[in-house]
């Protein structure tokens, strides 16, 4: 049984910005990498290895968010149709 949504929006559906998703994903990834590299339970290492870990996490999260936004846009175009922009 599906529960109907109580929210009715008069706005048209819009596609998600892939560039914005990449930027926000990179910020989230950088925060996660900073926490892991510099947090209380981090393994001792060089600054270069810590920087590589932060950059790797930022790139990974950015890629994940880009794929999610692009997939969402493709699915929305498929099911909503041509009026979707």
C-alpha positions, 0 to 999 in steps of 0.5 A: 500500500502506498501512502500518498504525499501530502506535499503538492508542489506547483513547480515543474520538476527540474534536472539536478545540476551535475556540476553542483553535485560534483562540488558538494560531493567534493566538499563532503569527501574532503570533510570525510578525508580530513576527519579520517586523516586527522581525526583521533583514530588516524594512523600515523603517516606523512603529510603527503599520505594524509593529503593523498587520502583527503584528495582521494576521498574528495574525488570519490565522493564527487564521482559518486554524487555525479553518477547519482545526479546523472542517473536521477536525471536519466530516470526522470527523463525516461518516466516524466517525459519531454516536459521534464527539463 
